Amino acid sequence: MEFALDSDQDAIVELARTIFADHCDDEQLRKFAASGQPYDAELWRVLAEAGLTGVGLDESVGGTGFGVIETAFLLEQAGAALAPVPLRDTLIAAQTLATAGPAHDGLVAEAATGKAILTSACDEIGAAWDSPALLARRDGNGWRLTGSKTAVPWGMEASAILVSAGIDGADEPGLFLLPADTAGLRREAQHGTDLTPLALLDLQDVHLPGDALLDAGQGHGDLLRWHLGRMRVALCASQLGIASEALKRTAGYTAERVQFGRPIGSMQAVQQRAADGYIDVEAMRSTTWRAAWLMDQGLCDDADIAAAKYWAAIGGHRVTHSAQHLHGGMGADITYPIHRFFLAAKAVESALGGAQPMLAALGAHIAAGKARPLSAIGGGFDAV
């Protein structure tokens, strides 16, 4: 694996960093939080004009190309800025739709150019991703879906939602495309720990056409697993940005905060806590970049993804807790900027599996020899 970024990757990182710096400083985030708006529409427009909403998508559908690793670099910068836009969920949902074939190219093109927001509802209470609460049964040439999904990010703003559902008579769950205007779909706004708007989706005997089940010709269970893998790596990239920026701010604060006649950053206990945070951030970076790079090579397996998500969960937890503690009384002030990083990290930590579920999954894959590369699913999955 080559850790040095090439010129295109450098350009993506620098462009993203510049845009987020212009729109996401502490004062701007404070004003946005007070605005009551679900996302920063102006920032979303700028990202779309810069082509960043189309990273990871082919130029034929309005994207700018590139792969999983470039998507991860972009999301790392968005995480560091705490950018209040639906970038992560739209990018990954659009990439999954593109992988599923040309039938949904119109919607993918709208997402690539920032004209549509996409999201996915694949998380489950109790880490039951293999047994979704939402159930689908055949109805002639179509489907009938019944059940609910909770805490769906951007669920009220999305034009379409990818939902996981158990399939009556099938061994594995599948991934369905659910347009937001589907008759019978009820959406209710929810509030989470951070500023990301959430939604409860309630479906009672909702009808979808036959092609709503996405399978890319490879099997619906494999495509759902592929989507979950990409979403977890995307979450890892966001967490890497959140934790690294929180640690950077903490280093700056402890270098300036004077107690007992000297900066607290010169005290051994503070240095040790910060050093532990640095090790966690670098472990997060290595596992996240490795998983993203291996995905582009068609070699990433479930164990690589679980390892990255484990470190994103445990590392993000430890780093942002340390950041709050080392800020002393300021860290306990919910209006102080460092608190935003703590809340953002908590949201990412639990999404699609916290530390313990991921560690259990990693152990199970290794013990059973179940881990297999994405290339075993099908070459088409590597050519988004």
C-alpha positions in Angstrom: 0.0 0.0 0.0 1.3 3.4 -1.0 0.6 6.0 1.8 1.7 9.0 -0.3 -1.2 10.8 -2.1 -1.0 11.2 -5.9 -1.6 14.6 -7.5 -5.3 14.0 -8.1 -5.8 12.9 -4.5 -3.9 15.9 -3.2 -6.1 18.2 -5.3 -9.3 16.6 -3.9 -8.0 17.1 -0.3 -6.9 20.7 -0.8 -10.1 21.6 -2.6 -12.2 20.1 0.1 -10.2 21.6 2.9 -10.4 25.1 1.3 -14.2 24.9 0.8 -14.8 23.6 4.3 -12.5 26.2 5.8 -14.5 29.0 4.1 -17.9 27.6 5.3 -17.4 25.7 8.5 -15.4 27.8 11.0 -16.7 27.9 14.6 -18.8 31.0 14.3 -20.4 29.8 11.1 -21.2 26.4 12.7 -22.7 28.2 15.7 -24.9 30.3 13.4 -26.0 27.3 11.5 -26.9 25.4 14.6 -29.2 28.3 15.6 -30.8 28.5 12.2 -32.9 25.4 12.5 -32.0 24.4 8.9 -31.4 20.6 8.3 -28.3 21.2 6.3 -26.2 24.1 4.9 -27.7 24.6 1.4 -25.0 27.1 0.3 -22.2 24.7 1.2 -24.0 21.9 -0.6 -24.2 24.0 -3.7 -20.5 24.9 -3.6 -19.6 21.2 -3.1 -21.7 20.3 -6.1 -20.2 23.0 -8.3 -16.8 21.8 -7.3 -17.7 18.3 -8.4 -17.2 16.8 -4.9 -20.7 15.4 -4.7 -19.8 13.2 -7.7 -16.6 11.7 -6.3 -16.6 7.9 -6.8 -19.1 8.1 -9.6 -18.4 7.7 -13.3 -18.3 10.7 -15.6 -21.2 9.2 -17.7 -23.5 9.9 -14.8 -22.2 13.3 -14.0 -19.5 12.2 -11.5 -15.8 13.0 -11.4 -14.6 9.4 -11.2 -12.1 8.1 -8.6 -12.7 5.4 -6.1 -13.2 4.4 -2.5 -9.9 5.8 -1.2 -10.6 9.3 -2.8 -14.1 9.2 -1.2 -12.5 8.4 2.1 -10.0 11.4 1.8 -13.0 13.7 1.0 -15.1 12.4 4.0 -12.1 12.8 6.3 -12.0 16.5 5.5 -15.8 16.8 5.9 -15.5 15.1 9.3 -12.7 17.4 10.5 -14.9 20.4 9.5 -18.1 18.9 11.0 -19.6 19.9 7.7 -23.4 20.1 8.1 -24.3 18.5 4.7 -25.5 15.0 3.7 -22.3 14.2 1.8 -21.4 10.8 3.2 -24.8 9.2 2.9 -25.5 10.7 -0.6 -22.1 9.6 -1.9 -22.3 6.0 -0.7 -26.0 5.5 -1.7 -25.3 6.9 -5.1 -22.2 4.6 -5.5 -24.4 1.6 -4.6 -27.1 2.5 -7.0 -24.5 3.0 -9.8 -23.1 -0.5 -9.0 -26.6 -2.0 -9.2 -26.8 -1.1 -12.9 -28.0 1.5 -15.3 -31.7 1.4 -14.4 -31.2 4.1 -11.8 -28.7 6.3 -13.7 -31.1 9.3 -13.7 -31.2 9.4 -9.9 -27.5 8.7 -9.6 -26.8 11.7 -12.0 -29.0 14.0 -9.8 -27.1 12.9 -6.7 -23.7 13.4 -8.5 -24.6 17.0 -9.3 -26.1 17.8 -5.9 -29.7 18.0 -7.2 -30.8 15.0 -5.1 -30.0 13.8 -1.5 -29.8 10.1 -0.9 -29.5 8.1 2.2 -29.8 4.5 3.5 -31.7 2.8 6.3 -29.7 -0.3 7.0 -28.9 0.0 10.7 -30.8 -2.3 13.1 -31.4 -2.3 16.9 -29.3 -4.9 18.6 -26.9 -5.1 15.7 -29.3 -7.5 13.8 -28.2 -6.5 10.3 -28.8 -10.0 9.0 -32.4 -9.9 10.3 -33.9 -6.5 9.5 -37.1 -5.4 11.2 -38.5 -4.4 7.8 -40.0 -7.3 5.9 -40.7 -7.7 2.2 -42.9 -10.2 0.5 -43.7 -10.8 -3.2 -46.9 -9.3 -4.6 -47.2 -10.3 -8.2 -44.3 -8.7 -10.1 -43.7 -6.3 -7.2 -43.1 -6.2 -3.5 -45.0 -5.3 -0.3 -42.9 -3.9 2.6 -44.0 -3.7 6.2 -42.2 -2.5 9.2 -40.2 0.5 10.4 -36.7 2.0 10.4 -35.5 4.4 13.0 -32.8 7.1 13.2 -32.4 7.3 9.5 -29.9 10.2 8.7 -31.3 12.8 6.4 -34.5 10.7 6.1 -36.8 13.7 5.9 -34.6 15.4 3.2 -33.8 12.5 1.0 -35.3 12.0 -2.5 -34.8 8.3 -2.1 -33.7 5.9 0.5 -31.9 2.5 0.3 -33.6 0.2 2.9 -32.6 -3.2 4.0 -35.4 -5.7 4.5 -35.8 -9.4 5.2 -37.3 -11.2 2.2 -40.1 -13.8 2.8 -38.8 -17.2 1.7 -35.2 -16.0 1.1 -32.1 -16.9 3.2 -30.7 -13.4 3.1 -32.0 -9.9 3.4 -31.9 -7.5 0.5 -31.5 -3.8 -0.4 -34.5 -1.9 -1.8 -34.8 1.5 -3.4 -37.6 3.4 -1.7 -38.5 6.8 -3.3 -39.5 9.3 -0.7 -42.8 10.0 -2.4 -43.9 6.3 -2.3 -47.6 5.9 -1.4 -48.0 4.7 2.2 -44.6 5.7 3.5 -44.8 7.8 6.6 -41.8 9.8 7.8 -41.4 11.5 11.1 -38.6 13.8 12.2 -36.3 12.6 15.0 -33.4 14.2 16.9 -30.1 12.5 17.6 -27.1 13.3 19.7 -25.5 15.5 17.1 -26.9 18.0 14.6 -27.6 15.4 11.9 -31.4 15.3 11.2 -32.9 11.9 11.6 -36.2 10.3 10.6 -38.5 7.4 11.6 -39.7 5.5 8.5 -43.0 3.6 8.9 -44.1 1.3 6.1 -47.4 -0.6 6.3 -48.0 -2.8 3.3 -46.2 -0.4 1.0 -46.0 -1.4 -2.6 -42.8 -1.2 -4.7 -42.1 -2.4 -8.2 -40.1 -5.5 -9.0 -36.9 -3.7 -9.8 -36.9 -2.0 -6.4 -34.9 -5.0 -5.1 -31.3 -4.2 -6.0 -29.0 -7.1 -6.9 -26.6 -6.0 -9.7 -26.9 -9.5 -11.1 -24.8 -10.8 -8.2 -27.4 -11.7 -5.6 -29.3 -9.3 -3.4 -27.6 -10.5 -0.2 -24.1 -9.8 -1.6 -25.1 -6.3 -2.7 -26.5 -5.4 0.7 -23.2 -6.7 2.3 -21.2 -4.6 -0.2 -23.2 -1.5 0.7 -22.8 -2.0 4.4 -19.1 -2.4 3.9 -18.8 0.8 2.0 -20.9 2.7 4.6 -18.8 1.4 7.4 -15.6 2.5 5.7 -17.2 5.9 5.0 -18.1 6.2 8.7 -14.5 5.4 9.6 -13.2 8.1 7.3 -15.6 10.7 8.9 -14.5 9.5 12.4 -10.8 9.9 11.4 -11.4 13.5 10.5 -13.4 14.2 13.6 -10.8 12.6 16.0 -7.8 14.1 14.3 -9.2 17.6 14.4 -10.3 17.2 18.0 -6.8 16.1 19.0 -5.2 19.0 17.0 -7.4 21.5 18.8 -6.5 19.9 22.2 -2.8 20.1 21.5 -3.2 23.8 20.7 -5.3 24.4 23.8 -3.0 22.6 26.2 0.0 24.5 24.8 -1.6 27.8 25.7 -3.6 27.0 28.9 -1.4 28.0 31.9 -1.9 26.4 35.3 0.5 26.4 38.2 2.7 28.8 36.3 3.2 26.7 33.2 1.3 25.4 30.2 -0.6 22.3 31.1 0.7 20.7 27.9 4.1 20.5 29.6 2.7 18.2 32.4 3.5 14.6 32.0 0.0 13.3 32.6 -1.4 15.6 29.9 1.3 14.6 27.5 0.6 10.9 28.1 -3.1 11.3 27.5 -2.4 13.2 24.3 0.2 10.6 23.1 -2.4 7.9 23.6 -4.8 9.9 21.5 -2.2 10.2 18.7 -1.7 6.5 18.7 -5.4 6.0 18.4 -5.7 8.4 15.5 -2.9 6.7 13.6 -4.4 3.3 14.2 -7.7 4.7 12.8 -5.9 6.2 9.8 -4.0 2.9 9.0 -7.0 0.7 9.2 -9.4 3.1 7.4 -7.0 3.8 4.5 -6.1 0.1 4.3 -9.8 -1.0 4.0 -10.6 1.8 1.4 -7.5 1.0 -0.7 -8.2 -2.7 -0.6 -11.8 -2.1 -1.7 -10.4 -0.3 -4.8 -8.2 -3.4 -5.4 -11.1 -5.8 -5.0 -9.4 -7.4 -2.1 -11.1 -6.0 1.0 -13.0 -8.5 3.2 -15.3 -8.4 6.1 -12.4 -8.7 8.6 -10.7 -5.6 7.2 -13.9 -3.6 7.4 -14.6 -4.8 11.0 -11.1 -3.9 12.1 -11.4 -0.4 10.6 -14.8 0.2 12.2 -13.6 -1.2 15.6 -10.8 1.3 15.6 -13.1 4.1 14.5 -15.5 3.4 17.3 -13.0 2.8 20.2 -10.4 5.3 18.9 -13.0 8.0 18.3 -14.5 7.4 21.7 -11.2 7.7 23.5 -9.8 10.6 21.6 -12.9 12.8 21.9 -13.3 12.0 25.6 -9.6 12.9 26.2 -10.1 16.1 24.2 -13.0 17.1 26.5 -11.1 16.2 29.7 -7.9 18.0 28.7 -10.0 21.1 28.0 -10.9 21.0 31.7 -14.0 23.1 32.6 -14.2 24.4 29.0 -14.7 20.8 27.8 -17.9 20.5 29.9 -19.4 23.6 28.3 -21.8 22.4 25.6 -21.5 25.8 23.8 -17.7 25.4 23.4 -16.6 24.1 20.0 -14.9 20.9 21.3 -18.2 19.6 22.4 -19.4 19.4 18.8 -16.6 16.9 18.1 -17.6 14.8 21.1 -21.2 14.6 19.9 -20.3 13.9 16.3 -17.9 11.1 17.3 -20.6 9.5 19.5 -23.0 9.4 16.5 -20.4 7.8 14.2 -19.2 5.4 16.9 -22.5 3.6 17.2 -23.7 3.7 13.6 -23.6 0.3 11.9 -21.8 -1.2 14.9 -19.8 0.1 17.9 -16.6 -1.3 19.2 -17.9 -4.5 20.8 -20.1 -5.7 17.9 -17.3 -5.0 15.5 -14.8 -6.8 17.7 -17.2 -9.8 17.9 -17.7 -9.8 14.2 -14.0 -9.6 13.5 -13.3 -12.6 15.8 -16.1 -14.6 14.3 -14.9 -14.0 10.7 -11.3 -15.0 11.7 -12.3 -18.0 13.7 -14.7 -19.4 11.1 -12.6 -18.5 8.1 -15.6 -16.6 6.7 -13.8 -13.5 5.6 -13.7 -13.3 1.8 -12.5 -10.5 -0.6 -15.0 -8.3 -2.4 -13.5 -9.6 -5.6 -15.2 -12.9 -4.8 -18.6 -11.2 -5.1 -18.1 -10.0 -8.7 -15.8 -7.8 -10.8 -18.7 -5.4 -11.4 -18.5 -4.3 -7.8 -15.1 -2.8 -8.3 -16.0 -0.6 -11.3 -18.3 2.1 -9.9 
